[in-house]
Amino acid sequence: MNFRVNTHKIDDLTFIGYSVGGEETVVGVPELNVCFDIGRAPSEVINIDHVLLTHGHMDHAAGIAYYFSQRNFLDNSDGTIVVPKPLAQPIHRLMEAWVAIENHRTPYRVVGLDPGEEYTIRKNLIARAFRTEHAGPCLGYSVLDVRQKLKDEFAGTPGQELAALKQRGVEITYTIEVPLVCYCGDTAYGRFFELPCVRDARILVLECTFVEEDHRSRADAGYHLHVEDFVRALKELNNQHVLLTHLSHRTTLKAARQELRRRLTEEQFARVHFLMARPRPGNLPNPHEGNPT
């Protein structure tokens, strides 16, 4: 096991990963069978079938080929990596380069998305892409539980009648979307925070690269969130939990906690979790088990 990788449990979901700004970021959620970014592809996320890549910077994307290679080595099914659409062809070229290097063709699947498009993870579970504010092609992703519910006016209607109504083209159900986890990747503050799939997600995974007050200009130059932006977002959003990632090497967890305690109310601070806090003991769940709603 890679002891750098941390485990953080929030409600019924397990977050496993590592995130230090400029070094590596990978955040897996086995219960949802998704991994946000791939970092260096640590062993703990290889069995997760769906990687949602936010952008192509090396600290978030270096493990792409290794992820596919290890799945092939372990006789897993082909993994899928979902990417901003402009990155799809470069990744195809990357995998072709490895064919020449290894003299072996590794199976893989790449899906390119534009903002607003969706990718099906499994029945009733989708990932919706949205535009973020970072250098180069970039997306955030919200994982939503999507279900059909019978309209109130048809409550108590016998099944045969409902089937007949459907055959006549009558809409007897409506769609319910519950955003479970939203991941913004590297980003500056943006209008995407207004999206319901971001604003109302039960758990928001959000970067906060710079905490020191005199690093405001560094945050702006790199299209990252400063602690001022993080606090602003926390006060405006409805998320029950916010998982903080991507602190820079310059900032300790202790310093980040102290600064957030100073800026937030006790109730607001209670919503904040830190991915890089020490891991908790216990086994990791199987990504192919469980269907939380």
C-alpha positions in Angstrom: 0.0 0.0 0.0 1.1 3.5 -0.8 1.4 5.2 2.6 1.3 8.7 1.0 -2.3 8.0 0.0 -4.9 9.1 2.6 -8.3 7.8 3.3 -11.1 10.0 4.4 -14.7 8.9 5.1 -17.6 11.4 4.7 -21.0 9.9 5.4 -21.3 6.8 3.2 -18.5 7.6 0.8 -14.8 7.0 1.0 -12.3 9.4 -0.5 -8.8 7.9 -1.1 -6.1 10.0 -2.6 -3.2 12.4 -2.4 -3.2 16.1 -3.3 -0.4 18.6 -2.9 -0.3 21.5 -5.3 2.2 21.1 -8.2 3.2 17.6 -7.0 0.3 15.2 -7.5 -3.5 15.1 -7.2 -5.7 12.0 -7.4 -9.0 11.5 -5.5 -10.8 8.2 -5.8 -14.3 7.4 -4.6 -14.7 3.6 -4.7 -18.4 3.5 -3.9 -19.1 5.6 -7.0 -16.5 3.7 -9.1 -14.9 7.0 -10.1 -11.5 8.6 -9.7 -11.1 12.4 -10.1 -7.8 13.0 -11.8 -5.2 10.2 -11.8 -2.0 11.7 -10.4 0.7 9.0 -10.6 -1.9 6.2 -10.7 -1.4 4.8 -7.2 -2.4 1.2 -6.7 -5.4 2.1 -4.6 -7.3 3.5 -7.6 -6.3 1.0 -10.3 -9.5 -1.0 -9.8 -11.7 2.0 -10.2 -13.2 1.8 -13.7 -13.9 5.5 -14.5 -11.3 8.3 -14.3 -12.7 11.9 -14.7 -9.7 14.0 -15.7 -10.1 17.8 -15.1 -7.1 19.0 -17.2 -3.8 17.9 -18.6 -1.2 19.3 -16.2 1.3 16.6 -15.3 0.6 16.6 -11.5 -3.0 15.5 -12.3 -2.4 13.4 -15.5 1.0 11.7 -15.3 -0.4 8.3 -14.5 -2.8 8.0 -17.5 -0.8 5.3 -19.4 0.2 3.5 -16.2 -3.4 3.3 -15.1 -4.4 1.5 -18.3 -1.3 -0.7 -18.3 -1.9 -1.9 -14.7 -5.5 -2.7 -15.4 -4.4 -4.8 -18.4 -1.7 -6.5 -16.3 -4.3 -7.4 -13.6 -6.8 -8.7 -16.3 -9.3 -6.0 -15.4 -11.7 -4.7 -18.0 -10.6 -1.8 -20.0 -10.7 1.4 -18.0 -12.2 4.6 -19.2 -10.8 8.1 -18.9 -13.2 11.0 -19.4 -11.4 14.2 -20.5 -12.0 17.7 -21.8 -12.6 17.1 -25.5 -9.5 18.9 -26.8 -7.4 16.5 -24.8 -8.8 13.3 -26.3 -6.5 13.2 -29.4 -3.3 14.0 -27.5 -4.1 11.1 -25.1 -4.6 8.8 -28.1 -1.2 9.9 -29.4 0.3 9.3 -25.9 -1.0 5.7 -25.9 0.3 5.2 -29.4 3.8 6.4 -28.3 3.7 3.7 -25.6 3.0 1.1 -28.2 6.3 2.1 -29.9 8.2 2.2 -26.5 6.9 -1.1 -25.1 6.2 -3.0 -28.3 2.8 -3.8 -26.8 -0.7 -2.3 -27.3 -2.5 -1.6 -24.1 -6.3 -1.5 -24.4 -7.9 1.7 -23.2 -10.9 4.0 -23.7 -11.0 7.8 -23.9 -14.2 9.9 -23.9 -14.0 13.6 -24.6 -16.7 15.9 -23.2 -17.6 19.5 -23.6 -19.1 21.6 -20.8 -22.7 20.5 -20.1 -22.3 17.0 -21.6 -22.8 13.9 -19.5 -21.1 10.5 -19.1 -23.0 7.4 -17.8 -21.1 5.7 -15.0 -23.8 3.1 -14.3 -27.5 2.9 -14.2 -28.9 6.0 -12.4 -25.4 7.5 -12.0 -23.9 10.1 -14.3 -21.1 12.6 -14.4 -21.9 16.0 -15.7 -19.1 18.2 -17.0 -18.9 22.0 -16.4 -16.5 24.7 -17.4 -13.9 25.8 -14.8 -11.3 28.5 -14.8 -7.8 27.2 -15.3 -5.0 27.2 -17.8 -5.7 25.1 -20.9 -8.7 22.9 -21.6 -10.3 22.2 -18.2 -13.6 20.8 -16.7 -15.1 20.1 -13.4 -17.4 17.1 -12.8 -20.5 16.5 -10.7 -21.6 13.0 -10.1 -25.4 12.8 -9.9 -27.9 10.1 -8.9 -30.7 10.4 -11.5 -34.0 8.6 -11.0 -37.5 8.7 -12.4 -40.4 9.3 -10.1 -44.1 8.8 -10.8 -46.0 12.0 -11.1 -48.4 12.7 -8.2 -51.5 12.6 -10.5 -50.8 9.0 -11.3 -50.3 7.8 -7.7 -52.4 4.7 -7.1 -53.0 4.0 -10.8 -52.9 0.3 -11.6 -49.8 -0.9 -13.5 -51.8 -1.9 -16.6 -53.2 1.6 -16.9 -49.8 3.1 -16.5 -48.4 0.9 -19.2 -51.2 1.9 -21.6 -50.6 5.6 -20.8 -46.9 5.2 -21.6 -47.7 3.5 -24.9 -49.9 6.5 -25.8 -46.9 8.8 -25.2 -48.1 10.2 -21.9 -45.3 11.3 -19.6 -46.1 9.6 -16.3 -42.8 10.2 -14.5 -40.4 13.1 -13.9 -36.7 13.2 -13.3 -35.0 13.7 -9.9 -31.3 14.6 -9.9 -29.4 14.4 -6.6 -25.8 15.7 -6.9 -23.7 13.5 -4.7 -20.1 14.7 -5.2 -18.8 17.6 -7.2 -15.1 18.0 -8.0 -13.8 21.3 -9.5 -10.1 20.4 -10.0 -7.7 23.3 -10.3 -9.6 26.5 -10.8 -10.0 30.2 -10.0 -13.3 31.5 -8.7 -15.9 31.3 -11.4 -19.6 31.4 -12.4 -19.7 27.6 -12.3 -20.4 27.9 -8.5 -23.9 29.1 -9.5 -24.7 25.7 -11.1 -27.1 23.6 -9.1 -24.9 20.5 -9.6 -22.1 22.4 -7.9 -23.9 24.6 -5.4 -26.1 21.8 -4.1 -23.8 18.8 -4.2 -23.8 16.9 -0.9 -20.0 16.9 -1.0 -17.9 19.4 -2.8 -14.2 18.6 -3.4 -12.5 22.0 -3.7 -8.9 23.2 -4.1 -7.4 25.9 -1.9 -3.8 26.2 -3.1 -2.8 29.4 -1.4 -3.6 30.4 2.3 -1.1 33.2 3.0 -2.5 36.7 2.6 0.5 37.9 0.5 0.0 35.0 -2.0 -3.2 36.5 -3.6 -1.3 37.5 -6.7 0.2 34.0 -7.0 -3.3 32.5 -6.9 -4.6 34.8 -9.6 -1.6 34.2 -11.8 -2.0 30.4 -11.7 -5.8 30.4 -11.8 -6.0 28.8 -8.4 -8.2 29.5 -5.4 -6.9 31.7 -2.6 -8.3 31.2 0.9 -10.3 34.3 0.4 -12.0 32.6 -2.6 -12.5 29.4 -0.6 -14.2 31.2 2.2 -16.4 33.2 -0.2 -17.5 29.9 -1.9 -18.2 28.2 1.4 -20.5 31.1 2.5 -22.4 31.1 -0.7 -22.8 27.3 -1.4 -25.2 24.8 0.1 -22.8 21.8 0.3 -23.1 19.7 3.5 -19.4 18.9 3.3 -16.4 20.6 1.6 -13.3 18.5 1.1 -10.2 20.7 0.8 -7.4 19.7 -1.6 -4.3 21.0 -3.4 -2.6 23.0 -0.6 0.8 24.2 -1.7 4.0 22.8 -0.2 4.4 26.2 1.6 1.3 25.6 3.8 0.9 23.1 6.6 -2.5 21.6 7.5 -2.2 23.2 10.9 -1.7 26.7 9.3 -4.6 26.1 6.9 -6.9 25.0 9.7 -6.0 28.0 11.8 -6.6 30.4 9.0 -10.0 28.9 8.2 -11.0 28.9 11.8 -10.2 32.6 11.9 -12.3 33.4 8.8 -15.3 31.1 9.3 -18.0 30.6 11.9 -17.9 27.4 13.9 -20.8 26.0 11.9 -19.1 26.8 8.6 -15.7 25.4 9.7 -17.5 22.1 10.8 -18.3 21.5 7.1 -14.7 21.5 6.1 -12.6 18.3 5.8 -9.0 18.0 4.7 -8.0 15.2 2.3 -4.4 15.2 3.5 -5.3 14.8 7.1 -4.0 11.4 8.4 -5.7 8.3 7.1 -8.1 6.4 9.2 -7.7 2.6 9.7 -10.0 0.2 7.9 -10.3 -1.6 4.6 -11.1 0.2 1.4 -14.5 -0.6 -0.1 -14.9 -2.5 -3.4 -15.7 0.0 -6.2 -18.1 -2.6 -7.7 -20.3 -2.8 -4.5 -22.7 -0.4 -3.1 -25.1 2.1 -4.7 -25.5 5.0 -2.3 -28.2 7.6 -3.0 
